[in-house]
Amino acid sequence: MATSGGLPSYGAVSHRSSIRSGYGNNQDEIQVRVDPMNELDQEVDGLRSKLSMLKNVAQEIGNEAKYQSDLISQLQMTVIKAQAGVKNNMRWINKKIIQSGSSHLYHVILFALLCCFVVYFLAKFRR
């Protein structure tokens, strides 16, 4: 890359403009040199660095979304297993309640029969 006057040259003509103060033949002249290529290069470099940062942010967002998706999938599997365990335990508890309920019913019937025999024998012996 060749430079002219300390400024890089990219094969394009550098644009220079001058501003004159006053009108006519006034010798007070102010010249301003503007090199749009240098300014554009700086802007492009700035945009490239910002684009690179945005690309990195987008990749991090994608990685985080994938991680959270995997975490949700694992949580769903855990919830499904927990639901199956709760369902099995509820079946077992219901079965035990039914068994103890029928056992309890047998005890109540036997107690009632025993009471009937006691009342019968008491009534028979009192006479």
Disulfide bonds with the S-S distance in Angstrom:
none
